[in-house]
Amino acid sequence: MKVLGILGSPRPDGNTATLLRHVLEGAAAQGATTTTISANNLTVRDCTNCDGCKRTGQCVLNDDMQEIYSKINESDVIILASPNYMGGIAGNLKLVIDRLYLYISVTETGELRTTIQSSKNVALLITQNAPEEYTQYSAAFTPLRGILHLIFQGNFDTPAELLVAPSMKGPRSVADNAQLLQKAYALGAGLVQKK
């Protein structure tokens, strides 16, 4: 069992990285092998929507996304982690997600399908300064969660798992929140157990 974590935060030891690390620890406790990639350390170009991937099954852009595709293909669980920037995910992770277009096909009737051969569990982790009662922030991620579920699970039936860490006021807000760390650990374990 392989679990891939993709970190969208530019801070390698910040709240988002800490949250992701605890999710991966929960997965590792269930026997999974875990890997983390930092989108901040990669060169990933914008998707040009050229549809070359629809004709050949491969992205025509030659950059670090090729390594991510390889790691995604060999993984059973994908976890994306980002701070909430302006009501969305960090730009470097958005570039990665846009390039997941490779895995979407459209039928003659306009139905979206995934090209991934075996389904993968997927989760989205978000850290934010805004308090939990600002529910519109969680709702803002619903379309993305649906697309991630389509890509990795094959349908829009339910959105991808979501863990939001609200009211993160300082650099150790996640590390000092035992209840949140427990929830993150349990999420990681659960993602592996469901496979």
C-alpha positions as CSV (number, residue, x, y, z in Angstrom):
1,M,0.0,0.0,0.0
2,K,1.5,3.3,-1.1
3,V,0.3,6.7,0.0
4,L,1.4,9.9,-1.7
5,G,1.1,13.3,0.0
6,I,1.4,16.4,-2.1
7,L,2.2,19.6,-0.1
8,G,1.0,22.9,-1.5
9,S,2.5,25.1,1.3
10,P,5.8,26.9,0.7
11,R,6.6,26.3,4.4
12,P,8.2,22.9,4.9
13,D,7.6,22.9,8.7
14,G,4.4,25.0,8.8
15,N,0.9,24.1,9.8
16,T,-0.1,22.5,6.5
17,A,3.1,20.4,6.5
18,T,2.5,19.3,10.1
19,L,-1.1,18.3,9.3
20,L,-0.1,16.3,6.3
21,R,2.7,14.6,8.3
22,H,0.2,13.4,10.9
23,V,-2.2,12.1,8.3
24,L,0.7,10.2,6.7
25,E,1.8,8.8,10.2
26,G,-1.7,7.4,10.5
27,A,-1.4,5.7,7.2
28,A,2.1,4.4,8.0
29,A,0.7,2.9,11.2
30,Q,-1.6,0.8,9.0
31,G,1.5,-0.6,7.1
32,A,1.5,1.9,4.3
33,T,4.6,3.3,2.6
34,T,4.3,7.1,2.5
35,T,6.0,9.6,0.3
36,T,5.7,13.4,0.4
37,I,6.2,15.8,-2.6
38,S,6.4,19.5,-2.1
39,A,4.9,21.4,-5.0
40,N,7.0,24.4,-4.0
41,N,10.1,22.5,-4.9
42,L,9.0,21.5,-8.4
43,T,8.8,23.2,-11.8
44,V,5.2,22.6,-13.0
45,R,4.0,24.6,-16.0
46,D,0.4,25.7,-16.6
47,C,-1.9,23.3,-18.4
48,T,-2.4,24.8,-21.8
49,N,-5.6,22.8,-22.5
50,C,-4.1,21.6,-25.8
51,D,-5.8,18.2,-25.4
52,G,-2.6,16.5,-26.5
53,C,-3.2,14.1,-23.5
54,K,-6.6,13.2,-24.9
55,R,-4.9,12.0,-28.2
56,T,-1.8,10.3,-26.7
57,G,-2.6,9.6,-23.1
58,Q,0.5,11.6,-22.1
59,C,1.0,15.2,-21.3
60,V,3.1,17.0,-23.9
61,L,4.7,19.3,-21.3
62,N,8.1,18.0,-20.1
63,D,8.5,19.2,-16.6
64,D,8.5,17.9,-13.0
65,M,4.8,16.9,-13.4
66,Q,6.0,13.7,-15.1
67,E,7.5,12.6,-11.8
68,I,4.2,13.3,-10.1
69,Y,2.2,11.3,-12.7
70,S,4.5,8.4,-12.1
71,K,4.1,8.6,-8.3
72,I,0.3,9.0,-8.6
73,N,0.1,6.0,-10.9
74,E,1.9,3.7,-8.4
75,S,0.1,5.0,-5.3
76,D,-3.1,3.7,-3.7
77,V,-4.0,6.9,-1.7
78,I,-3.5,10.5,-2.7
79,I,-3.5,13.3,-0.1
80,L,-3.4,17.0,-1.2
81,A,-2.6,19.6,1.4
82,S,-2.8,23.3,1.1
83,P,-3.3,26.5,3.1
84,N,-6.4,28.4,2.2
85,Y,-5.2,31.4,0.2
86,M,-8.0,33.8,-0.7
87,G,-10.7,31.2,-0.6
88,G,-8.7,28.6,-2.6
89,I,-5.7,26.4,-2.6
90,A,-2.1,27.6,-3.0
91,G,-1.0,28.5,-6.6
92,N,1.7,25.9,-6.8
93,L,-0.7,23.1,-5.9
94,K,-3.3,24.5,-8.3
95,L,-0.8,24.0,-11.2
96,V,-0.5,20.4,-10.2
97,I,-4.2,19.8,-9.9
98,D,-4.8,21.5,-13.3
99,R,-2.4,19.1,-14.9
100,L,-4.5,16.2,-13.5
101,Y,-6.7,16.9,-16.6
102,L,-4.6,14.2,-18.1
103,Y,-6.7,11.7,-16.2
104,I,-10.1,13.0,-17.4
105,S,-11.8,11.8,-20.6
106,V,-15.1,12.9,-22.1
107,T,-17.5,10.4,-23.7
108,E,-19.4,11.2,-27.0
109,T,-22.4,12.0,-24.8
110,G,-20.4,14.5,-22.8
111,E,-20.0,12.4,-19.7
112,L,-16.7,12.8,-17.7
113,R,-14.7,9.7,-17.0
114,T,-11.4,8.9,-15.3
115,T,-8.6,7.2,-17.2
116,I,-7.0,5.8,-14.0
117,Q,-7.2,2.1,-14.1
118,S,-7.6,1.3,-10.4
119,S,-9.4,3.7,-8.0
120,K,-7.4,5.5,-5.3
121,N,-8.7,7.0,-2.1
122,V,-8.2,10.8,-2.0
123,A,-8.3,13.5,0.6
124,L,-7.9,17.3,0.7
125,L,-6.4,18.9,3.8
126,I,-6.8,22.7,4.3
127,T,-5.4,24.9,7.0
128,Q,-6.7,28.4,7.4
129,N,-6.7,31.4,9.7
130,A,-10.4,31.8,9.4
131,P,-12.6,30.3,12.1
132,E,-14.6,27.2,11.6
133,E,-17.9,29.1,11.7
134,Y,-17.0,30.6,8.3
135,T,-18.6,27.7,6.5
136,Q,-18.3,29.3,3.1
137,Y,-14.6,28.5,3.2
138,S,-15.3,24.8,3.4
139,A,-18.1,25.1,0.8
140,A,-15.6,26.8,-1.6
141,F,-13.7,23.5,-1.9
142,T,-16.7,21.4,-2.8
143,P,-16.3,21.6,-6.6
144,L,-12.6,20.7,-6.3
145,R,-13.5,17.8,-4.0
146,G,-15.9,16.5,-6.7
147,I,-13.3,16.7,-9.4
148,L,-10.8,14.9,-7.3
149,H,-13.3,12.2,-6.5
150,L,-14.0,11.8,-10.2
151,I,-10.3,11.6,-11.1
152,F,-9.4,9.1,-8.4
153,Q,-12.6,7.2,-7.6
154,G,-14.3,7.5,-11.0
155,N,-17.5,9.4,-10.2
156,F,-19.0,12.5,-8.6
157,D,-21.2,10.6,-6.2
158,T,-19.5,11.9,-3.1
159,P,-16.7,14.5,-2.8
160,A,-13.2,13.7,-1.8
161,E,-12.5,13.5,2.0
162,L,-11.9,17.0,3.5
163,L,-10.1,17.9,6.7
164,V,-10.1,21.7,7.5
165,A,-7.9,23.0,10.3
166,P,-9.5,26.4,11.1
167,S,-8.3,29.3,13.4
168,M,-4.6,28.6,12.7
169,K,-3.2,31.8,14.1
170,G,0.5,30.9,14.5
171,P,3.1,28.6,13.1
172,R,2.6,25.9,15.8
173,S,-1.2,26.0,15.8
174,V,-1.5,22.5,14.3
175,A,1.3,21.1,16.4
176,D,-0.2,22.4,19.6
177,N,-3.7,21.1,18.8
178,A,-3.9,17.5,20.1
179,Q,-7.5,17.0,19.0
180,L,-6.7,18.0,15.5
181,L,-3.6,15.8,15.3
182,Q,-5.7,12.9,16.5
183,K,-8.3,13.6,13.8
184,A,-5.5,13.8,11.1
185,Y,-3.9,10.6,12.3
186,A,-7.3,8.8,12.2
187,L,-8.0,10.2,8.7
188,G,-4.7,8.7,7.4
189,A,-5.4,5.3,9.0
190,G,-9.0,5.3,7.6
191,L,-7.9,6.1,4.1
192,V,-5.6,3.0,4.1
193,Q,-8.2,0.8,5.8
194,K,-10.8,1.6,3.1
195,K,-8.5,0.3,0.4
